Amino acid sequence: MRLFSILAALAAASSLALAQTNTPVQVRQLSLQDCLQLAVQNNLQLQIDRYSPVIQLYTLRAIYGDYDPTLNLDGRHTHNEAGSQLIAGGTSIPGSISDGNSFNAGLNGLLPWGMTYDLATLNPISDFYGNNFATLGTNIIRSPFENSSAKVGLNLTQPLLKNFWIDQTRLNIRVNKNRLKWSEINLRLQLMQTITRVEQAYYDLIYARENLVVQQKAVELAERLVMENRKRLEVGALAPLDLQSAEAQAASSRAAVILAQSQLGTQERTLKQLITAEYGTEWANLTLEPSGRLLAPPPVINLQDSWAKGLTQRPELLQARLDVERQGITLKYDKNQLLPQLDLFGTYAYNGSGREFSDALYDVQQTDRPSYVYGGQLTVPLSRTRVRNTYKADKAAMQQLVLTVKQWEQNIMVAIDNDIGTVRANFDQVQATRAAREYEEAALEAEQKKLESGKSTTYTVLQVQRDLTTARGNEIQALDNYNKSLSQLSQDEATTLERLNIDFNAAK
């Protein structure tokens, strides 16, 4: 009785599931290309990854700001009153009142070859006016004075050893150019991986739907056998136990349908997550119906060609090579920092003076009172402990990165070799499971005819039905695995986008 209670519960649950399946729902039919296009446009991870090259580009442009000139202006007025003072011998220093104006201006910056410049007023342009006072008897003698001066010139400093071929700004620019390429390759990698996940999820969805059909066919076969056995039992040509066995198989098949429906729903949600950014508002209550089929065209594979593609196009390997290039740039900078600081400098200016600002500036404009200075300055650190060890550490890191590239090359070759082996094995599995399914279909037809003529038993027919359901499931599973293995081989070769006709520049 407990067995019949369990069977009744399973039958009720399967009936409810089938009733829900028959409820009208909104269905959207999608091809593989439809899913790929939706993923390129809407996948949230891709939308996040697209910002990385943009951020890196702005970071690079910001570094060029080191070459922006800087304008400095400084103007001020001073006032000073000083009283007379007596010094030794009774001599009196007269008092004074003075006012002064001064102005400084400068334009300085860095040039791409390491030279620094400073176009400026080398001394403040000044204008002083004042009065000196002296006491003679009861009379106060006032002696006015007024003076203005100016000097405008250009300072240049050019490194000849340290910071000549490369300095901190040029290092940052070259490294960030390298990182910009790295981020663009990383976006291509993320696009390839996303497309591969979408493609494989699409194949899994086809499998899940076909597996549901297989389980539904198993229910049809089991229920038809129950009906036939019930008729035989009514005429006394069958034992009650045989009918119970057929009913148990039918209930088990209905339970398998419920599980297949659950798996189908899970796979639909997996694909939806990859192709939409609006799951809750647009896609949650939508049923996906793939228009494609699981096919098994014979694989066309050449190991050497696949290796050549992987070793020239694989994004991870290209990124590893860019890491080596970046470290080489850093190593060049470190080596340059080991040199002494030898700078060539020069200043050329014009002087001017007069009672007022205009007089001083007029003198400068006449350019007939030049002054200049030139020379060199050598700075030799007595110890280079920090820079030497930094250079050695970066040199060791360079050797490590070179080995990383070699490791990537080896990993890619092994992965492609494994993929090719898997593709061939899965293709053979497709052929074998197809033959097994065809055999089980023929076996069931023959066994049912034997049962009708009394030469077989219900148990035997049930066993063949189970074998047929298993064979059908194995065949579509093999087809699913075969198509996914082709997709994985394409990803390891870095040919995913070309194979599926996706333009990377349009997808960026």
C-alpha positions in Angstrom: 0.0 0.0 0.0 2.9 2.3 0.7 4.2 1.8 -2.8 0.9 2.7 -4.3 0.8 5.9 -2.1 4.2 7.0 -3.4 3.2 6.2 -7.0 -0.1 8.2 -6.6 1.8 11.2 -5.2 4.3 11.1 -8.1 1.5 10.8 -10.6 -0.3 13.8 -9.1 2.9 15.8 -9.1 3.6 14.9 -12.7 0.0 15.7 -13.7 0.3 19.2 -12.1 3.6 19.8 -13.9 2.2 18.7 -17.2 -0.8 21.0 -16.6 1.5 23.9 -15.9 3.4 23.0 -19.1 0.2 23.2 -21.0 -0.5 26.7 -19.6 -0.1 29.3 -22.4 3.2 31.2 -21.9 5.1 33.8 -23.8 7.7 32.1 -25.9 10.7 33.7 -27.7 12.5 31.7 -30.4 16.2 32.4 -30.6 18.9 31.2 -32.9 22.5 30.9 -31.7 23.4 34.2 -33.6 20.5 35.9 -31.9 21.9 34.9 -28.5 25.4 36.0 -29.4 24.2 39.4 -30.6 22.2 39.9 -27.4 25.1 39.0 -25.3 27.5 41.4 -27.1 25.0 44.2 -26.5 23.6 43.4 -23.1 25.9 41.1 -21.1 26.7 43.0 -17.8 30.2 41.7 -17.4 31.1 42.8 -20.9 29.6 46.3 -20.1 31.8 46.4 -17.0 34.9 45.3 -19.0 34.4 47.8 -21.7 35.3 50.6 -19.3 38.8 49.3 -18.6 40.4 50.5 -21.9 38.5 53.8 -21.6 39.9 54.3 -18.1 43.4 53.3 -19.2 43.2 55.8 -22.2 42.3 58.7 -19.9 45.1 57.6 -17.5 47.6 57.8 -20.4 46.4 61.2 -21.5 46.7 62.5 -18.0 50.4 61.6 -17.9 51.0 63.8 -20.9 49.9 66.6 -18.6 53.5 66.5 -17.2 54.5 68.5 -20.4 51.9 71.2 -19.8 53.6 74.6 -19.1 53.1 76.4 -15.8 52.5 80.1 -15.5 53.6 81.8 -12.3 52.7 85.4 -11.5 53.7 87.3 -8.3 53.0 91.1 -7.6 53.4 92.9 -4.4 53.7 96.4 -2.8 55.9 97.2 0.3 55.9 100.2 2.6 58.6 100.9 5.2 59.2 103.9 7.6 62.4 104.1 9.6 63.4 106.9 12.1 66.9 108.4 12.4 69.5 106.6 14.6 72.6 107.7 16.4 75.7 105.6 16.1 79.1 105.8 17.8 80.8 109.2 17.6 77.5 111.0 17.6 76.8 110.5 13.9 73.2 110.5 13.0 71.7 108.1 10.4 68.7 109.9 8.9 65.3 108.4 8.9 63.5 107.3 5.7 60.2 106.4 4.3 60.1 104.1 1.3 57.5 102.4 -0.9 58.2 99.6 -3.4 56.4 97.6 -6.0 57.8 94.3 -7.4 56.5 91.9 -10.0 57.7 88.3 -10.8 56.5 86.3 -13.8 57.6 82.9 -15.1 56.6 80.2 -17.6 58.3 76.8 -17.0 57.8 73.2 -18.0 59.3 70.0 -19.2 60.0 68.9 -22.8 59.7 65.3 -24.2 63.5 64.9 -24.4 64.0 65.7 -20.8 64.9 69.4 -21.0 63.4 71.8 -18.5 62.9 75.4 -19.3 62.0 78.5 -17.3 61.2 81.8 -19.1 61.0 84.3 -16.3 62.0 87.5 -14.6 65.2 86.3 -13.1 65.1 89.2 -10.6 61.9 90.9 -9.5 61.0 93.8 -11.7 61.1 96.5 -9.0 60.1 100.1 -8.5 61.1 101.9 -5.3 60.4 105.4 -4.2 61.3 106.9 -0.9 62.5 109.9 1.1 65.5 110.3 3.3 65.4 112.8 6.2 68.3 114.6 7.8 68.2 117.3 10.6 70.4 120.3 10.2 69.8 122.8 13.0 66.1 123.4 13.1 65.6 122.5 9.4 64.6 119.1 8.1 66.2 118.2 4.8 64.2 115.8 2.5 66.2 113.8 -0.1 63.9 111.9 -2.5 65.0 108.7 -4.4 63.3 106.6 -7.0 64.7 103.5 -8.9 63.3 100.7 -11.1 65.1 97.6 -12.4 64.3 94.5 -14.5 65.9 91.3 -15.8 64.1 88.9 -18.1 65.7 85.7 -19.4 65.5 82.0 -20.3 66.9 79.1 -18.2 67.5 75.7 -19.9 68.7 72.5 -18.2 69.4 69.3 -20.3 70.3 66.0 -18.6 73.1 64.2 -20.5 73.4 60.9 -18.6 70.8 60.1 -15.9 67.2 60.9 -17.2 68.6 61.5 -20.8 67.1 58.5 -22.8 64.3 58.0 -20.3 63.0 59.8 -17.3 60.0 59.2 -14.9 57.5 60.9 -17.3 58.6 59.0 -20.3 58.6 55.8 -18.3 55.0 56.4 -17.2 53.9 57.2 -20.8 55.5 54.0 -22.3 54.2 51.8 -19.5 50.7 53.1 -19.8 50.7 52.7 -23.6 51.6 49.1 -22.9 48.8 48.8 -20.4 46.4 50.3 -22.9 47.2 47.5 -25.3 46.9 45.0 -22.5 43.5 46.3 -21.5 42.2 46.1 -25.1 43.5 42.5 -25.4 41.8 41.7 -22.1 38.5 43.0 -23.4 38.9 40.7 -26.4 39.6 37.8 -24.0 36.5 38.6 -21.9 34.4 38.8 -25.1 35.7 35.5 -26.3 35.0 33.8 -22.9 31.5 35.3 -22.7 30.7 34.2 -26.3 31.9 30.7 -25.5 29.8 30.5 -22.4 26.7 31.7 -24.4 27.4 29.2 -27.1 27.8 26.3 -24.7 24.7 27.4 -22.7 22.7 27.5 -25.9 23.8 23.9 -26.7 22.9 22.9 -23.1 19.5 24.5 -23.6 18.9 22.4 -26.7 19.9 19.3 -24.8 17.6 20.1 -21.9 14.6 20.6 -24.2 15.4 17.4 -26.2 16.0 15.5 -23.0 12.5 16.6 -21.8 11.1 15.2 -25.1 12.9 11.9 -24.5 11.4 11.7 -21.0 8.0 12.6 -22.3 8.3 9.8 -24.9 9.2 7.4 -22.1 6.0 8.4 -20.3 4.0 7.7 -23.5 5.6 4.3 -23.9 5.0 3.4 -20.2 1.4 4.6 -20.2 0.6 2.7 -23.4 2.0 -0.4 -21.8 -0.1 0.1 -18.7 -3.3 0.4 -20.9 -2.4 -2.7 -22.8 -1.6 -4.7 -19.7 -4.9 -3.5 -18.1 -6.8 -4.9 -21.0 -4.9 -8.2 -20.8 -5.6 -8.4 -17.1 -9.3 -7.9 -17.7 -9.4 -10.9 -20.0 -7.2 -13.0 -17.7 -4.1 -13.0 -19.9 -1.9 -11.2 -17.5 -1.0 -11.4 -13.8 -1.8 -8.4 -11.5 1.9 -8.0 -10.6 2.8 -7.3 -14.3 0.2 -4.5 -14.3 1.7 -3.1 -11.1 5.2 -3.2 -12.5 4.1 -1.3 -15.6 2.3 1.3 -13.5 5.5 1.7 -11.4 7.5 2.3 -14.5 5.0 4.9 -15.7 5.2 6.8 -12.4 9.0 6.7 -12.5 8.9 8.1 -16.0 6.6 10.9 -14.9 9.1 11.8 -12.1 11.9 11.9 -14.7 9.8 14.4 -16.7 9.5 16.6 -13.6 13.3 16.5 -13.1 13.9 17.3 -16.8 11.5 20.2 -16.6 13.4 21.6 -13.6 16.7 21.2 -15.4 15.3 22.9 -18.5 14.2 25.9 -16.4 17.6 26.2 -14.8 19.3 26.1 -18.1 17.0 28.8 -19.5 17.8 31.1 -16.6 21.6 30.4 -17.2 21.3 31.6 -20.8 19.1 34.5 -19.9 21.7 35.8 -17.4 24.3 35.8 -20.2 22.2 37.7 -22.8 20.3 40.3 -20.9 20.8 43.1 -18.4 17.1 43.3 -17.6 16.3 39.9 -16.3 13.5 40.8 -13.9 11.6 43.2 -16.1 11.8 41.6 -19.5 13.0 38.0 -19.4 12.0 36.3 -16.1 8.6 35.1 -17.4 9.8 34.4 -20.9 10.3 30.9 -22.2 13.2 30.5 -24.6 12.9 28.2 -27.5 16.2 27.5 -29.4 15.7 27.3 -33.1 19.0 25.5 -33.7 19.7 21.8 -33.5 22.5 19.7 -32.1 24.4 18.5 -35.2 27.6 16.5 -35.6 29.5 17.5 -38.7 32.8 15.5 -39.0 35.7 17.6 -37.4 38.3 19.1 -39.7 41.4 19.3 -37.4 45.1 20.0 -38.0 47.2 20.1 -34.8 50.0 22.2 -36.3 47.5 24.8 -37.6 45.7 24.9 -34.3 49.0 25.4 -32.4 50.0 28.2 -34.8 46.7 30.0 -34.2 46.9 29.6 -30.5 50.5 30.8 -30.2 49.9 33.9 -32.3 46.4 34.9 -31.3 45.7 33.7 -27.7 45.0 36.8 -25.6 46.5 35.4 -22.4 49.8 34.8 -24.3 49.7 38.3 -25.9 49.2 39.8 -22.5 52.1 37.8 -21.0 54.3 39.2 -23.8 53.2 42.7 -23.1 54.1 42.1 -19.5 57.6 41.3 -20.6 57.7 44.4 -22.8 56.6 46.5 -19.8 59.2 45.1 -17.6 61.8 45.8 -20.3 60.8 49.4 -20.2 61.1 49.5 -16.4 64.5 47.8 -16.6 65.8 50.4 -19.1 64.7 53.1 -16.7 66.4 51.4 -13.7 69.6 51.0 -15.7 69.6 54.7 -16.6 69.2 55.7 -13.0 72.5 54.0 -12.2 74.3 56.7 -14.1 75.6 59.9 -12.5 73.6 63.1 -12.9 75.3 65.3 -15.5 73.3 68.3 -16.5 74.1 71.0 -19.1 72.6 74.3 -18.1 72.4 77.8 -19.6 70.8 81.2 -18.9 70.5 84.1 -21.3 68.8 87.3 -20.1 68.5 91.1 -20.7 68.8 93.7 -18.0 67.0 97.0 -17.7 66.9 99.9 -15.2 65.5 103.4 -14.8 63.5 105.7 -12.6 60.2 104.0 -13.5 58.9 100.7 -14.6 58.5 101.8 -18.2 62.2 102.9 -18.3 63.4 99.5 -17.0 61.2 97.6 -19.5 62.3 99.8 -22.3 65.9 98.9 -21.5 65.0 95.2 -21.7 63.3 95.7 -25.0 66.4 97.3 -26.5 68.3 94.0 -25.8 71.5 95.9 -25.6 72.4 94.9 -22.0 72.6 91.0 -22.2 73.9 88.6 -19.6 74.4 84.9 -19.8 75.6 81.9 -17.8 76.3 78.4 -19.0 78.0 75.4 -17.7 77.6 71.8 -16.4 76.9 70.2 -13.1 77.9 66.7 -12.1 76.3 64.8 -9.2 77.7 61.4 -8.2 76.1 59.6 -5.4 78.6 57.9 -3.1 76.3 54.9 -2.7 73.7 53.5 -5.1 72.3 50.8 -2.8 68.7 51.5 -3.6 68.9 51.9 -7.3 71.3 48.9 -7.7 69.1 46.5 -5.8 66.0 47.9 -7.6 67.7 47.1 -10.9 68.6 43.6 -9.8 65.1 42.9 -8.5 63.5 44.1 -11.8 66.0 42.1 -13.8 65.0 38.9 -11.9 61.4 39.8 -12.4 62.1 40.1 -16.2 63.5 36.6 -16.2 60.5 35.4 -14.3 58.1 36.9 -16.9 60.0 35.4 -19.8 59.5 32.0 -18.2 55.8 32.8 -17.7 55.5 33.4 -21.4 57.2 30.0 -22.1 54.8 28.4 -19.6 51.8 29.9 -21.4 53.0 28.6 -24.7 53.3 25.1 -23.3 49.9 25.3 -21.6 48.3 26.5 -24.8 49.8 23.6 -26.8 48.8 21.0 -24.3 45.2 22.5 -24.0 44.8 22.4 -27.8 46.2 18.9 -28.0 43.7 17.8 -25.3 40.8 19.6 -27.0 41.5 17.8 -30.3 41.6 14.5 -28.5 38.3 15.4 -26.8 36.7 16.5 -30.1 37.6 13.2 -31.8 36.5 11.1 -28.9 33.1 13.0 -28.6 32.5 12.6 -32.3 33.1 8.8 -32.0 30.7 8.8 -29.0 28.0 10.5 -31.1 28.3 7.7 -33.7 28.2 5.0 -31.1 25.3 6.4 -29.2 23.3 6.9 -32.4 23.8 3.3 -33.3 22.8 2.2 -29.8 19.6 4.3 -30.0 18.7 2.9 -33.4 19.3 -0.6 -32.0 17.2 0.0 -28.9 14.3 1.4 -31.1 14.4 -1.8 -33.2 14.6 -4.0 -30.1 11.6 -2.3 -28.5 9.5 -2.7 -31.6 10.4 -6.4 -31.8 9.9 -7.0 -28.1 6.4 -5.4 -28.2 5.4 -7.7 -31.0 6.7 -10.7 -29.0 4.6 -9.5 -26.0 1.5 -9.3 -28.2 2.0 -12.9 -29.3 2.7 -14.1 -25.8 6.5 -14.8 -26.4 7.8 -12.1 -24.1 7.0 -10.6 -20.7 6.1 -7.2 -19.4 9.3 -7.1 -17.4 11.4 -7.6 -20.6 9.5 -4.9 -22.4 9.9 -2.5 -19.5 13.6 -3.2 -19.5 13.9 -2.4 -23.2 11.9 0.8 -22.7 14.3 1.9 -20.1 17.3 1.0 -22.3 15.7 3.0 -25.2 15.2 6.1 -23.0 18.8 5.8 -21.7 20.1 5.4 -25.3 18.2 8.5 -26.5 19.5 10.5 -23.5 23.0 9.3 -24.2 22.8 10.3 -27.9 21.7 13.9 -27.2 24.2 14.2 -24.4 27.0 13.1 -26.8 25.8 15.7 -29.3 25.9 18.4 -26.7 29.4 17.4 -25.5 30.6 17.3 -29.1 29.4 20.8 -29.9 30.8 22.2 -26.7 34.2 20.5 -27.3 34.4 22.2 -30.7 33.6 25.5 -28.9 36.3 24.9 -26.3 38.8 24.1 -29.1 37.9 27.4 -30.8 38.5 29.4 -27.6 41.9 27.8 -27.0 42.9 28.6 -30.6 41.5 32.1 -30.1 39.4 31.8 -33.2 36.0 32.1 -31.4 35.1 35.6 -32.8 36.2 34.8 -36.4 34.4 31.4 -36.4 31.1 33.0 -35.2 31.5 36.1 -37.4 31.7 38.6 -34.6 33.5 41.9 -35.3 35.6 42.8 -32.2 35.9 46.5 -33.2 32.1 46.8 -33.5 31.7 44.9 -30.2 34.1 47.1 -28.2 
